[in-house]
Amino acid sequence: MKRRNFISKTALATTSLLMLRCKAENTKAKLEEITGRSVGDFGLQLWSVRDLMAENPVSTLEQIAAIGFKDVESAGYNGGTFYGMTPKDFKRVLDGTGLIMRSCHTRTGLMRPDLTHTMTNGWESACEANASIGVKSMVCGYFDEKERKTLDDYKKHAELFNKCGELAREYDLDFAHHNHDFEFLPLEGKIPYDLLLEGTDPQYVNFELDNYWIAKAGRSSLEYFDKYPGRFHYWHVKDMDDTEKKFFTEIGTGIIDYISIFKKAEQSGMRYFYVEQDQFNRYKPLESLEMSYDYLKKMVY
């Protein structure tokens, strides 16, 4: 074989091998994309836009729906009304935007006995009102500082959770608790969050894990999924910036590894989740939330 022909054929073979390799790599990438899982539809916790909801709830909900969110979680249920509207009127607004509301935050009422429709004053009325507009889960959203001073406080909360959860079930509602960072800080030698998990009946009480706040406390969502599988029916998904302050940031721009967390969704028991951002630094709330929405819709895990 002449040298010129040999070189030509060798070059052609090398090019063919490179093309085959590229094709194989592209096929592998496509296969990974096809076999990977996406998050599907998800909701927004309305605490993220609390100021906008106070100004114009109808317009705010319309803009939330326009971003692509399908579900909202209320943080504005007070005295039997949602953002100043009766349950019937609020449901009409939701229907007009195409949104549903599967979850509602509530409060214990221990520090505000004057309030109605709380866990300690008119709980059955709260359950009835929420169930009437399609809510599926009632969530204790926060403990006031004065009601979380001792472990006995948390033991009383666990007892209250069991009672509220049992009554909620009569209205086909789940009951859950949403954490912040303080539930993971040692108190009298124990972790209050563990006490709540171990002191409540899984038949009536589950948990809405806030993945930001558990990380802020120096603990791991994955650790708790392993330790208490199936107890975290709902999540809050928000991100943390890579600064000393560990401030809130748009999902996908921070340091929380949501790929690993979503891979454990089934183990955790997660049924649905809500995007939330408590405060905003660089963008207006709806701009920031749209960035988080876009990231999650494209994410494959």
C-alpha positions as CSV (number, residue, x, y, z in Angstrom):
1,M,0.0,0.0,0.0
2,K,1.3,3.4,-0.9
3,R,2.2,5.6,2.0
4,R,-0.2,8.4,0.8
5,N,-3.1,5.9,0.7
6,F,-2.2,4.5,4.1
7,I,-2.2,7.9,5.7
8,S,-5.5,8.7,4.1
9,K,-7.1,5.5,5.3
10,T,-5.7,5.9,8.8
11,A,-7.0,9.5,9.1
12,L,-10.4,8.3,7.9
13,A,-10.5,5.5,10.5
14,T,-9.5,8.0,13.2
15,T,-12.2,10.4,12.2
16,S,-14.7,7.6,12.2
17,L,-13.7,6.5,15.7
18,L,-14.0,10.1,16.9
19,M,-17.5,10.4,15.3
20,L,-18.5,7.1,16.9
21,R,-17.2,8.2,20.3
22,C,-19.1,11.5,20.1
23,K,-22.2,9.7,19.0
24,A,-21.9,7.3,22.0
25,E,-21.3,10.2,24.4
26,N,-24.3,12.1,23.0
27,T,-26.5,8.9,23.2
28,K,-25.4,8.5,26.8
29,A,-26.2,12.1,27.6
30,K,-29.6,11.8,26.0
31,L,-30.2,8.5,27.8
32,E,-29.4,10.0,31.1
33,E,-31.7,12.9,30.3
34,I,-34.5,10.5,29.4
35,T,-34.1,8.2,32.4
36,G,-33.6,11.0,34.8
37,R,-36.6,12.3,36.8
38,S,-38.1,15.8,36.8
39,V,-40.0,17.4,39.7
40,G,-43.3,17.9,37.8
41,D,-45.7,20.6,39.0
42,F,-45.2,22.3,42.3
43,G,-46.4,25.2,44.4
44,L,-45.4,28.5,46.1
45,Q,-45.6,29.3,49.8
46,L,-47.3,32.7,49.8
47,W,-45.2,34.0,52.7
48,S,-42.7,34.7,49.9
49,V,-45.0,37.4,48.5
50,R,-46.7,38.5,51.7
51,D,-46.3,42.2,51.1
52,L,-47.7,41.9,47.5
53,M,-50.6,39.8,48.9
54,A,-51.4,42.5,51.4
55,E,-51.4,45.1,48.6
56,N,-53.3,43.2,45.9
57,P,-53.9,39.5,46.4
58,V,-55.8,39.0,43.1
59,S,-53.1,40.5,40.9
60,T,-50.4,38.7,42.8
61,L,-52.0,35.3,42.4
62,E,-52.5,36.0,38.7
63,Q,-48.8,36.7,38.3
64,I,-47.9,33.6,40.3
65,A,-50.0,31.5,37.9
66,A,-48.4,33.3,34.9
67,I,-44.9,32.1,36.1
68,G,-46.2,28.6,36.0
69,F,-46.9,27.6,39.6
70,K,-49.9,25.4,40.0
71,D,-50.4,25.3,43.7
72,V,-50.1,27.8,46.6
73,E,-49.7,27.4,50.3
74,S,-51.5,30.0,52.5
75,A,-49.6,32.0,55.1
76,G,-52.5,34.4,55.5
77,Y,-55.2,32.5,57.3
78,N,-56.5,34.6,60.2
79,G,-59.8,34.5,62.1
80,G,-61.4,32.3,59.4
81,T,-60.5,34.4,56.4
82,F,-57.8,34.1,53.7
83,Y,-56.1,37.4,53.1
84,G,-59.2,39.2,54.2
85,M,-61.5,37.1,52.1
86,T,-64.1,34.5,53.1
87,P,-63.1,31.0,52.2
88,K,-65.8,31.0,49.4
89,D,-64.5,34.3,48.0
90,F,-60.9,33.2,48.1
91,K,-61.7,30.0,46.4
92,R,-63.4,32.0,43.6
93,V,-60.2,34.0,43.2
94,L,-58.1,30.8,43.0
95,D,-60.4,29.3,40.5
96,G,-60.1,32.4,38.4
97,T,-56.4,32.1,38.2
98,G,-56.3,28.3,37.7
99,L,-54.5,27.8,41.0
100,I,-55.3,25.3,43.7
101,M,-54.4,25.5,47.4
102,R,-53.6,22.2,48.9
103,S,-52.0,23.5,52.1
104,C,-52.5,26.2,54.7
105,H,-50.3,27.3,57.5
106,T,-51.8,27.9,60.9
107,R,-50.7,28.8,64.4
108,T,-51.0,27.3,67.8
109,G,-52.8,30.3,69.3
110,L,-51.1,29.8,72.7
111,M,-49.7,33.3,72.8
112,R,-52.8,34.8,71.3
113,P,-55.9,33.3,73.0
114,D,-58.0,36.2,71.5
115,L,-57.5,34.8,68.0
116,T,-60.0,32.3,66.5
117,H,-59.5,29.4,64.1
118,T,-56.2,28.4,65.7
119,M,-55.1,25.1,67.0
120,T,-56.3,26.0,70.5
121,N,-59.3,28.1,69.7
122,G,-61.8,27.0,67.1
123,W,-59.7,24.3,65.5
124,E,-62.7,22.4,64.2
125,S,-64.0,25.5,62.5
126,A,-60.5,26.0,60.9
127,C,-60.5,22.4,59.6
128,E,-64.1,22.8,58.2
129,A,-63.3,26.1,56.5
130,N,-60.1,24.8,54.8
131,A,-61.6,21.5,53.8
132,S,-64.5,23.3,52.1
133,I,-62.2,24.9,49.6
134,G,-60.0,21.9,48.8
135,V,-57.2,22.2,51.3
136,K,-55.5,18.8,52.0
137,S,-53.0,19.7,54.8
138,M,-53.0,22.0,57.8
139,V,-49.5,23.0,58.9
140,C,-48.3,24.5,62.2
141,G,-46.0,27.1,60.7
142,Y,-44.1,28.6,63.6
143,F,-43.5,28.5,67.4
144,D,-43.4,31.9,69.1
145,E,-40.2,32.4,71.1
146,K,-42.1,32.3,74.3
147,E,-43.6,28.9,73.5
148,R,-40.3,27.1,72.9
149,K,-38.3,27.8,75.9
150,T,-38.1,24.3,77.5
151,L,-38.4,20.7,76.5
152,D,-41.7,20.6,78.3
153,D,-43.0,23.2,75.9
154,Y,-42.2,20.8,73.0
155,K,-43.8,17.9,74.8
156,K,-47.0,19.9,75.1
157,H,-46.7,20.8,71.4
158,A,-46.4,17.1,70.5
159,E,-49.6,16.4,72.6
160,L,-51.4,19.2,70.8
161,F,-50.2,18.0,67.4
162,N,-51.7,14.5,68.1
163,K,-55.1,16.0,69.1
164,C,-55.2,18.4,66.2
165,G,-54.1,15.7,63.7
166,E,-56.8,13.3,64.9
167,L,-59.5,15.9,64.5
168,A,-58.1,17.1,61.2
169,R,-58.4,13.6,59.9
170,E,-62.1,13.7,60.4
171,Y,-62.2,16.4,57.7
172,D,-59.9,14.3,55.4
173,L,-57.0,16.7,56.3
174,D,-53.4,15.9,57.1
175,F,-51.7,17.7,59.9
176,A,-48.0,18.7,59.8
177,H,-45.4,20.9,61.4
178,H,-43.0,23.3,59.5
179,N,-39.6,23.7,61.1
180,H,-37.2,26.6,61.4
181,D,-33.6,26.3,62.6
182,F,-34.3,26.5,66.3
183,E,-36.0,23.1,66.5
184,F,-32.6,21.5,65.7
185,L,-30.6,23.4,68.4
186,P,-29.9,21.3,71.5
187,L,-32.2,22.2,74.4
188,E,-31.6,20.5,77.8
189,G,-29.4,18.0,76.1
190,K,-31.9,17.0,73.4
191,I,-32.9,18.0,69.9
192,P,-36.5,19.4,70.1
193,Y,-37.3,18.3,66.5
194,D,-36.5,14.7,67.4
195,L,-38.8,15.0,70.4
196,L,-41.6,16.2,68.1
197,L,-41.0,13.3,65.6
198,E,-40.9,10.7,68.3
199,G,-43.7,12.1,70.4
200,T,-46.3,12.2,67.7
201,D,-48.4,9.5,66.1
202,P,-47.4,9.0,62.4
203,Q,-51.1,8.1,61.7
204,Y,-52.1,11.7,62.5
205,V,-49.0,13.9,62.4
206,N,-46.3,14.3,59.7
207,F,-43.8,17.1,58.9
208,E,-43.1,19.8,56.3
209,L,-39.3,19.9,56.1
210,D,-37.8,23.2,55.3
211,N,-34.6,22.3,53.6
212,Y,-33.1,25.7,54.1
213,W,-33.6,26.0,57.8
214,I,-32.4,22.5,58.6
215,A,-29.2,23.3,56.7
216,K,-28.9,26.7,58.5
217,A,-28.9,24.7,61.8
218,G,-26.0,22.6,60.6
219,R,-28.0,19.4,60.1
220,S,-28.9,17.4,57.0
221,S,-32.2,16.6,55.3
222,L,-30.7,13.3,54.1
223,E,-29.8,12.4,57.7
224,Y,-33.4,12.9,58.8
225,F,-34.8,11.0,55.8
226,D,-32.7,8.0,56.9
227,K,-33.6,8.3,60.5
228,Y,-37.3,9.0,60.1
229,P,-38.3,7.6,56.7
230,G,-41.8,8.5,55.5
231,R,-42.5,11.3,58.0
232,F,-41.9,14.3,55.7
233,H,-44.9,14.5,53.4
234,Y,-44.2,18.1,52.4
235,W,-41.1,20.2,51.8
236,H,-40.1,23.8,51.5
237,V,-37.5,24.2,48.8
238,K,-35.3,27.3,49.1
239,D,-31.6,27.9,48.7
240,M,-28.7,29.4,50.7
241,D,-26.0,31.7,49.4
242,D,-22.3,30.9,49.9
243,T,-21.6,33.7,52.4
244,E,-21.0,33.9,56.1
245,K,-24.5,35.2,56.5
246,K,-26.0,32.2,54.6
247,F,-28.8,34.4,53.2
248,F,-31.7,33.2,51.1
249,T,-31.1,33.0,47.4
250,E,-32.7,31.8,44.2
251,I,-32.8,28.0,43.9
252,G,-29.9,26.7,41.9
253,T,-27.6,29.6,42.7
254,G,-26.8,28.5,46.3
255,I,-25.1,25.7,48.1
256,I,-27.9,23.3,49.0
257,D,-27.6,20.1,46.9
258,Y,-31.1,19.6,45.7
259,I,-30.2,16.9,43.3
260,S,-29.2,14.6,46.2
261,I,-32.3,15.7,48.2
262,F,-34.8,15.0,45.5
263,K,-33.2,11.6,44.9
264,K,-34.5,10.7,48.4
265,A,-38.0,12.1,47.9
266,E,-39.6,8.7,48.0
267,Q,-37.7,7.7,51.1
268,S,-38.8,10.9,52.8
269,G,-42.4,10.4,52.0
270,M,-42.7,13.7,50.1
271,R,-46.1,14.2,48.4
272,Y,-45.7,17.7,47.2
273,F,-43.5,20.7,47.9
274,Y,-43.4,24.5,47.9
275,V,-40.9,27.0,46.8
276,E,-40.3,29.7,49.4
277,Q,-37.9,32.6,49.8
278,D,-38.3,34.6,53.0
279,Q,-36.4,37.7,51.9
280,F,-34.8,39.0,48.7
281,N,-31.5,40.7,48.0
282,R,-30.8,41.1,44.3
283,Y,-34.2,40.9,42.6
284,K,-37.8,41.8,43.1
285,P,-39.8,38.9,44.7
286,L,-41.6,37.7,41.6
287,E,-38.5,38.0,39.4
288,S,-36.5,35.9,42.0
289,L,-39.3,33.3,42.3
290,E,-39.5,32.9,38.5
291,M,-35.7,32.1,38.5
292,S,-36.3,29.5,41.1
293,Y,-39.2,28.1,39.1
294,D,-37.3,27.9,35.9
295,Y,-34.4,26.1,37.6
296,L,-36.6,23.5,39.2
297,K,-38.6,22.8,36.0
298,K,-35.3,22.1,34.1
299,M,-33.7,20.1,36.9
300,V,-33.2,16.4,36.3
301,Y,-32.2,14.1,39.2
